[in-house]
């Protein structure tokens, strides 16, 4: 087992078993003792198959190792556990989830100090320490309760209040009559969005709110292809915008008043634009290696600092803290420094409410206004596909380039292989950290060029 980007994920009963999971928890206990960490850990869980059972198994191991434990009394979004870790000043917090992965996956996210995604030094320590774990201590859940080492908790109100406190124009939202949809994709954000509705008095319809551990036999990921029925419903309801988040509430996507689809590129850029221009905030924009050039254009326009990191929110969170940045983003999700040090769907939704109510314009028009003002006129797309021998492909690409139609101006290897062309368009080839997938991300000045670049590169990679 290897601890990756934000913990461990695997196929249930194949990679992710009671034995493998409990050894990770035992490893956590060993690290807490080794580094003299705070001996209190919060455990949360999502709506996946057996998540609440894995959470109880975690409690049984933690308590057997004399670590005081709090377990949520219902399923919660991952960002809530990040918030609680920050709120309680815990060194480690645990969330049972496989995020957006297919229904037959489960896993555990590990948050470190201040609710950050697992810090790099801890990721390395976990991987090293885990090799030494051959068995684990355990006690029954009932025994743990009787001993007083575990208690149930609910921090939904505090988590949502923290999000509301990020907003500067709450009165505008309450008086704007904005009508929206919020799609939780059968995931664990239901209680949080319900509480936000209550605190802000929102006219929001919550969609796909019931638990479905199979997620309709799809991954609970808010990609455009997964939201076709949702788009149709949103247009029928004539809402100002329709929001969607993934199974554990950290990824995001948005449909505007005309059904146009947006993800982190446009939405993070819009939030930064609003924070700099209207809220008069100061601070950097942190983006990952596969993020759109929208961020570059924004920072050039406002003469602000842009920081680029490898893919993974552990890198983004680290740079937000070091540089006192306003936000950090991937195309899949956005992290707001005032909120938590991990990506969070609910705070993004709240900020979109603030932006639309402030400008008193349709969301699509506001995004168009931003792009026109900063001079952005490109097209961006990401595709994923399975491959057999990723190591072979990686080694080949280090020494060989696909036969592009454009002149390569720069080749980068910060994360995967990125080719930047002489017209500033680009393509990135990288592997998923959690699935056996290769991802191609590209940005060009026309849809035709974008399609050709992605198609030819995919054909090339498949023939390596």
N, C-alpha and C positions, 0 to 999 in steps of 0.2 A: 504493500500500500504506500501511496505517496500523497502527502498533503499538498494540495494545489492552490489555485487562485484564491479561494475563500473557504477552504476546508477540504472535504472529501465527498464525492458523489459516485454512485455506482448502480448497477442493475440490481434490483431487489432479489435476494436469494442466490445471486451469483457473486457479485462483488460486495454488495451491502447486506451483510448478515448480522445477526445478533453478536456473534463472536468478533467479527471485524470492527463493528461499531463500538462495542464495549472496550475493545483494546485501544481505540482512539480516545475514549473517555478516560481510561486508565492512564494513557499517555498524558492527557491533559492534567490529571491529578499529579503525576510525577513532575511535570513542568511547573505547576503551581508551587510545589514544595521546593523544587530545585532553585527557582528564581525568587522564592519568598514572596509570592504574589498574594494579593488579597484573597483570603480563604472563603470567599462567597461568590457563587456563580448563579446566574439566571439562565433558565432553560425555557425556550419557546418552541412552538411547532406549528406547521402549516396544515393544510387539508389533505395532504397526500395519504396514500394507503399506509396505515400503521404508524403514521408520524407521532400520534399521541402515545403509542406503546413504546416506540423508540425513546421518546422523551422520558417516560417513566424508567426505562432501563438505564438511561443516563443518570437519573436521580439515584438509582440504586447503587451505581458504581461510585458516584461522587460522595454520597453519604457514608458509604463503607470506607472511604478514604478520609473521613472526618472533615469534609468540606460542606459548609452550610449552603443549602440550595433553595432557590425559589423557582417554581414552575408555574407558567401561566395557566389560568383556569379555563382557557379555551384557545383555539387557534388564533394566531396573530401574524401580521406581516413582519418580514425580516427587519425592516428599518425600525420597528418598535423595539426589538431586542437590542439593536445598536443604540437607540436612544436611552434605554434603561441602563445599559452598560455605562454610558456617559453620565447619566443622571445619578447612578449609585456609586460612580467612580470604581467600578470593577475592572480588574485587569483582563479577565476572560469572560465572555458570554457565549452561549451556545444556542443555535437555532436549527431545529430538525427540518430540513427542506432540501429539495433538489431544484429549487427555483423554477426555471422555465423548461427544464428537461422533460422528455416524454414521461408518460404516467407510470412506466415500469421502473423508473429511477427513484431513489431517495438518497439522502445524504445529510451532512451536518456542516453548517456554516460556523466558522469560529471567528468571533470578533475579539479584538485585543483592546488595549487601553483606550479609554474615551469612546468606545464603540467603533473604532476603526476596523476596516477589513484587516485580516491577519497580517501583521507587519512582516517584512521580509526576513528579519533575523529569527522570528518565531516560526515562520514556515520552514526554514532550514532546520531549526532545532526539533520541530515536530517530526520531520522526515527522518532525522538521525535517531531521535529518542524512540520512535515507534518500532524500530528494528529490534530494540531491546525488550519490548513488551511481549512476553509469552503467555501470560495469564492476567486475569483482572480480579480485583476484589468486588464483592457485591453483597447487598443485603436486601431483603424484601422491601417493597414500597411501604407496606403497612408498618414494618419495623422502623423504617426511616421516619415515618410520621410520628410514631410513638416516642421516638428518641428526641423529637423536636428539631431535627437537622434539616427538615424540609417544610416549606409552607407554600400554599398557593398564592398567586398574586395577580393583580390586574392593573396595568398602567395605561390603559387606553385613553382615559381622560387626560392624564398628564402629557402623553405623547401628542395628542391632538392639540392641546392647549399650547404646547411648544411650537407647533406648526402655525397656529393662529397668531402667535406672537411675532412671527416672521413678517406678517403682513402689516403694511403701513396704511392701507386704505380699506380697512374692514367695513367702515360705514358705507362706502361706495358699493361694496359687494351686497350688503344687506338691503340696499335700496334700489339695486339695478334691475331686478326681475330677470336675471340671467337664468336660462333654462338649459340644463345639461343632462347628459347620460354618463353613468360611471359603470364600466364593465369590469367586475372583479374576476371574471373568467373562472368561476367556481373555486376561487382561491381564498386566501385567508385575510383579505382586506375588508371584509364586510363590516365587522364591528367598528373599525376605524373610520370608514367613510360614513357610517351611520352616526357616529359621534360628531364628525365634522359637520354633517348636515344640521345636527342639533345646535352646535355652537355658533354656526354662521347663518342659521335659518335659510337653508338652501332649497331651491326648487330643483332637486336632483333625483332622477330615477335610477335606482341601482339594478343593474342587469346581471344575469347569471350568478345570483347571490347564493344559491344552495350548494352545499358540498357535493362534489362529484370527484372521487379519488381517481377516476379514469379520464377525467377532463374530456369527455366525448371521444375518447381514444385518440386524442391529439395532445401535443405538448401545450401547456397553458402559457403560450407565448403570444404577445399582441402584435404579430406580424400582419402586414396588410392582407395576405392570403387567408389568414385565420379570421378576418373581420368583415368578410363580404356580407354576411347576413346582418351583422351589427350595423354596417354602413347603410343598408337598405332600411333598417328600422329607424336609424337616426334621421334619415331624410324624411321618412314618414312622420316622425314626431316633430320635425322642424325645430330642432334644438340649436342653440348658439354654438355648441361644440359637444363632441362625444369623446370621452376619455376611456382609455383601457390600460390596465396594469396586468402583470403576469401572476403566476400562482402564489408567489410570496410577496408581491407588492412593491418590488423595486424597479422593474422595467416599465417603460411607458410607451404609449403611442396615442395620437390624437387625430380625430376627424373634424375638419372645420365645418362651417355652416353649409358648404356645398359638397361635403363628403371627401374632400381632398385629404390625403393621408400624410401625417408628419410624425417623425420620431425625434430622437434626441438632438440631431443636428440643428434643425430649425427651432425646436422648442427651447433648448439650452441657450442658443444664440439670442432668441427673443427675450428670455429672462435676463440675460446679461445686458442686452440693449436697454431694457427697461430699468434695470438697476443703475446703470451708468447715467443714462439720459434723464430719467424722471426722478429716481430716488437719490441721485447725486452721490452714489456710493463710489468708493475707490477700492481697487483691488484687481488682481490678475484673473485671467481665464485659464484654467487647466484643462487640457484636452488630451485624449489618447492618440496613438499613432494612426488610427484609422478614421479619425473624425474629419468632418468636412472643412474645406477652406473658408467656410463662413466665419469661423472663429478668427482666422487670420485677418480677414477683411474687417471684421468688427474691431479688433485690437489696433489695426492700422488706422482705422477711422477715428477712434477715440484716443489714440496714442497711449494705449495701456499695454501691460505686459502679458505675453502669451507663453505658456509653459506646456511642452509636449512630453508625454510619458509613454512607456510601453502599455499594451492593453492589460487592463486589470485595475479595479478600484483601489487595491492596496497601494499602487503607485500614485494614483490621483489623490487619494486621501492624504498621503504623506506630503505631497507637494502643496496641497491646500493649506495644511498646517504650517509648513516651513515658510510659505510665501504670503500668508494671510490673504489668500485668494477669495474672491466672491463665490465662485462655484467651480466645479469640475464636472466633466461630462464625457460619456461615450455615446454613440448613437442609440444605445439600448437604454440608457438611464442617466440621471442627473443628480449630483450631490450639491446641496446648498450649505455653505459653511455655517450659517446661522442656525441650522437645524441639526443635522447629524453628520458624521464623517463616513457615510456610505450613501449610495444612491437610494432615493426615496420617491416613490410614485405619488404619494398623497400630498407632499409639500409642493410638487410640481403642479398638480391639479389646483391646489389652493392659489398658487401664484398666477396661473392662467386665469382664474376667476378675477383676481385683482387687476390683471392687465386688461382684460376685455372690459371690465366695469370702468376702469380709468379712462381708456381711450373712447369708450362708447362707440366702437366700431366692430364689425364682424372680425373674427380671428384671422381669417384668410387675408383680409384687407390690411390688417396690422402687420402680418408677416411680409406681405408684398411691399408695404411701406418701408420696413426695415431693409429688405434686400435692395430696393431702389436707392435708398439713402446711402448705403455703403458700397453700392456698385457690384453686387454679387449676381452672376448670371450663369451658373453652372448646374449640372445634373449629377446626382449621386445615387449609387445603388450598391447593395451587398447581396451576394448569392453564396449558398453553401452546398456542398455535395460530399458524399462519402468517398474515401480513397482506401486503397489496400495497404500500400507500403509508404507511409509518410516519411520515414527516415531516409528512404531512397530518394524521395522527391526533394527533401530539404538539402541533402548533400549535392544533388544534381544542380539545384538552383543557385547554390553558392558559387559555382564556377560557370554556369551557363544561363543565358537569358532567352526568354521566349522571342520569337521573330516578330517584334512589334512593327507597326507601320510608321511609328513616330520615332524621332531621335530621343534617346535616353540622355537626360541632362544630369541625373543623379540616381545612384542606387543606394538605398539605405537598408540596414539590417538591425535596426533597434528592436523590432519585433516582427519576425517573418522576413519577407523580402519586399521592399517597396521601390517601385520604379517611378521616378518623376520625370516627365517629358519636357521638351524645350518650350512647349506652350503652357506649362504649369499644370496640365492635367496629370493624373497619376493612377496607379493601380497597386494594391497591396495584396500579397499572397501570404496567408498565415494559417496556422492550425488552431482549431478550438482547443481550449484547455480542459474541457470537460467531456467532449464527445469526439468520436472518430470522424471528424469533419474537416474539410479544408474550406476556408473562407476567402472569397475574392471581394475586395472592396475597391471601387473606382469612382472617379469624378472627372467629368468631361464637359465641354462647352455645347454639346448637342446630344440628344437622345440616341441618334444614329451611331455616333462615335462611341458612346457609352456601351451600347449593345454589342457592337463589333468587338470592342476591346475585351469585354467580359467573355464573350463566346469564344473568341480565338484563344484567349488565355486558358479557359477551361479545357478546351480541346487539347491544347499543348500539354497541360498538366496531366490529363488522363492518359496521354501516350508516353509518359516518361517511364 
